[in-house]
Amino acid sequence: MSEHSLENYDMYASTPFPKMVVIAFTYVCNALCPGCAYTNSSIRSDYKDTKHMPEGTFKKIADEVGKHGAWLRISGGGEPLIHPEALPLIEYAKQAGCQVGLITNGSLLTRQKAERLMRAGLDMLEFSVDAATAEDYEIVRKGLDFDKLVANVRAAREMRDAQGFKTRIIASAVNQKTIDIDAAERFWSPYVDLFQKRKFLTWGINSLANSADPVPYIKKEDRIPCPIIFDRLLIDSKGRAAFCIYDIAGVTDMGNVNEMSIHEIWTGAKFQDIRQAHLSGHGYDIDICSTCEDAQYRSWKHNYWKIVDVAAESRDAAVRSGVGGNPDKGE
């Protein structure tokens, strides 16, 4: 587990802006996935007055993220493409200078939408797939259609390659007991630049008993600082920032971007105190950190930034070799 630690954390203590801002773009979904923390909680009902992030809030975030050239990861408590202004807002974010990643279940991503997003400069397109067969997909992605997903992913990849867009395309699956993640990797790898096996997380709501791979990356007793609070920030549809992106229930409130800048929130005294507690070995004495079952799956080296780099390398290698990712050709 030592490979998941970093010897010197101090370099991260004074970062003036998060490397990534994760936004809860919408709390509306077209699926009822049994392993989803939102399906298994009342969180979505808590946002019934702000189901979608308002345009003004989004643009304020995008303007500041773009100014710093940071990543804007569009995710949240539902399917982002349900947001009525999803495409024009993503286009706005790219024009503002953001590096943009979109996480989608793929059900609503037509070839036309994919082309529009890639033409805008979308940096990362991540499909949450979670299964290798229609039968398993019906269980873990209740309400969605497997064949439609395959067609949409394949169309996006073929269009990307044919037109030479730079968008990285990845597929991810949560390593849960109801699926064969190795089979999922074999099935989806030909369609994408990279397949990511995700640890099953509780998000403070689910049970780790559903995990098919509970082996930790780090141990709490080792007092390794959590990397999340040093490089990314979660903002909900109302503009409220949480100090941890796994605080999807909004237990913490670090400030509202409609009233403050992201920089002010990120460099504020509350955030600094939390980071210093982690750096001094007392981070897991903080209430929300002390009860976090997902902390053991955090890593300083095996994280989103590695995914970004490896996916880009895979994409570029495919372009150089002329491989278009067509499974029918055994590629």
Residue pairs with C-beta under 8 A, 6 or more apart in sequence:
1 216
1 217
1 218
1 219
1 222
3 301
4 217
4 218
4 224
4 299
4 300
4 301
4 302
5 218
5 222
5 224
5 300
6 227
6 300
6 301
9 225
9 230
9 278
9 279
10 279
12 227
12 230
12 231
12 275
13 230
13 275
13 276
13 279
15 230
15 231
15 266
16 263
16 266
16 267
17 68
17 70
17 262
17 263
17 266
18 70
18 231
18 232
18 233
18 262
18 266
19 70
19 71
19 231
19 232
19 305
20 70
20 71
20 72
20 73
20 231
20 232
20 233
20 304
21 61
21 65
21 70
21 71
21 72
21 73
21 232
21 233
21 235
21 262
22 73
22 75
22 232
22 233
22 234
22 235
22 245
23 53
23 58
23 61
23 72
23 73
23 74
23 75
23 76
23 234
23 235
23 236
23 237
24 47
24 53
24 75
24 76
24 77
24 234
24 235
24 236
24 237
24 248
25 52
25 53
25 58
25 74
25 75
25 76
25 78
25 80
25 83
25 86
25 237
26 51
26 52
26 53
26 76
26 77
26 78
26 79
26 80
26 82
26 83
26 237
27 38
27 43
27 44
27 47
27 50
27 51
27 52
27 76
27 77
27 78
27 237
28 44
28 51
28 52
28 78
28 79
28 82
28 83
29 36
29 38
29 44
29 77
29 78
29 79
29 82
30 79
30 82
30 105
30 107
30 108
30 143
30 144
31 79
31 105
31 107
31 141
31 142
31 143
31 144
32 39
32 142
32 143
33 39
33 130
33 140
33 141
33 142
34 40
34 139
34 140
34 142
35 140
35 174
35 176
35 178
35 200
35 206
35 210
37 43
37 201
37 202
37 203
37 204
37 205
37 206
37 248
38 44
38 77
38 78
38 248
40 205
40 206
41 205
41 249
43 77
43 248
43 249
43 250
44 77
44 78
46 250
47 77
47 236
47 237
47 238
50 237
50 238
51 78
51 237
52 82
52 83
52 84
52 85
52 237
53 76
53 83
53 237
54 237
55 85
55 89
56 258
57 237
57 238
57 239
57 257
57 258
58 89
58 92
58 93
59 89
59 92
59 96
60 239
60 257
60 258
61 72
61 235
61 239
61 257
61 262
62 72
62 89
62 92
62 93
62 96
62 98
63 96
64 257
64 261
64 262
64 263
65 71
65 72
65 93
65 96
65 97
65 98
65 262
66 72
66 93
66 95
66 96
66 97
66 98
67 96
67 97
69 97
69 98
69 99
70 98
70 99
71 98
71 99
71 100
71 101
71 123
72 93
72 98
72 99
72 100
72 101
73 100
73 101
73 103
73 232
73 304
74 80
74 90
74 100
74 101
74 102
74 103
75 103
76 236
76 237
77 248
79 104
79 105
79 107
79 108
80 86
80 102
80 103
80 104
81 104
81 108
81 109
81 113
82 108
83 89
87 113
87 116
87 117
90 100
90 102
90 117
90 120
90 122
91 116
91 120
93 100
94 100
94 120
94 121
94 122
95 120
99 123
100 121
100 122
100 123
100 124
101 123
101 124
101 125
101 126
102 117
102 122
102 124
102 125
102 126
103 126
103 128
104 125
104 126
104 127
104 128
105 127
105 128
105 141
105 144
105 149
106 127
106 128
106 129
106 148
106 149
106 152
106 153
107 144
107 145
107 148
107 149
107 152
109 152
109 156
110 152
110 155
111 152
111 155
111 156
111 159
114 125
114 152
114 155
114 156
114 159
114 160
115 159
115 163
117 125
117 167
118 125
118 156
118 159
118 160
118 163
118 165
118 166
118 167
119 165
121 166
121 167
122 167
123 166
123 167
123 168
123 308
124 167
124 168
124 170
124 308
124 311
125 156
125 167
125 168
125 169
125 170
126 170
126 171
126 172
126 196
127 149
127 153
127 169
127 170
127 171
127 172
127 192
128 171
128 172
128 173
129 149
129 153
129 171
129 172
129 173
129 184
129 188
130 136
130 137
130 140
130 141
130 172
130 173
130 174
130 176
130 179
130 184
131 137
131 139
131 140
131 141
131 146
131 173
131 179
131 184
132 179
132 180
132 183
132 184
132 186
132 187
132 188
133 146
133 183
134 146
134 147
136 178
136 179
136 180
137 144
137 146
137 149
138 146
139 178
139 179
140 174
140 176
140 178
140 179
150 191
153 169
153 171
153 188
153 191
153 192
154 191
156 169
157 169
157 191
157 192
157 324
157 325
158 324
158 325
158 326
159 165
160 167
160 169
161 318
161 319
161 324
161 325
162 324
164 319
166 315
168 193
168 194
168 308
168 311
168 312
168 315
169 191
169 192
169 193
169 311
169 315
170 192
170 193
170 194
170 195
170 196
170 307
170 311
171 188
171 189
171 191
171 192
171 194
171 195
171 196
172 195
172 196
172 197
172 198
173 179
173 181
173 184
173 185
173 188
173 195
173 196
173 197
173 198
174 198
174 199
174 200
174 201
175 181
175 197
175 198
175 199
175 200
175 211
175 212
175 213
176 200
176 210
176 211
176 212
177 210
177 211
177 212
178 210
179 212
181 197
181 212
181 213
184 195
185 195
185 197
188 195
189 195
190 325
190 326
190 327
190 331
191 325
191 327
192 325
193 311
193 312
193 314
193 315
193 318
194 307
194 310
194 311
194 314
196 307
197 213
199 211
199 213
199 294
199 297
200 206
200 208
200 210
200 211
200 212
200 213
200 214
201 246
201 294
201 297
202 208
202 293
202 294
203 246
203 248
203 294
204 246
204 247
204 248
204 249
204 291
204 292
204 293
204 294
205 249
208 214
208 293
216 296
216 297
217 296
217 297
217 298
217 299
217 302
218 224
218 295
218 296
218 298
218 299
219 296
220 284
220 295
220 296
223 281
223 282
223 283
223 284
224 300
225 275
225 278
225 279
225 283
226 244
226 278
226 283
226 289
226 295
226 298
227 298
227 299
227 300
227 303
228 244
228 245
228 246
228 298
229 243
229 244
229 271
229 274
229 275
229 278
230 275
232 245
233 241
233 242
233 245
233 262
233 265
233 266
234 241
234 242
234 244
234 245
234 247
234 248
235 241
235 242
235 257
235 262
236 242
236 250
238 256
239 256
239 257
239 258
239 259
240 250
240 253
240 254
240 255
240 256
240 257
241 253
241 254
241 255
241 256
241 257
241 262
241 265
242 248
242 250
242 251
242 252
242 253
242 254
243 252
243 254
243 270
243 271
243 274
244 252
244 288
244 289
244 292
246 292
246 294
247 288
251 288
252 288
254 265
254 268
254 270
254 271
255 264
255 265
255 268
257 265
265 271
274 283
274 286
277 283
277 285
277 286
278 289
283 289
284 290
284 292
284 295
289 295
317 323
318 324
318 325
323 331
324 331
325 331
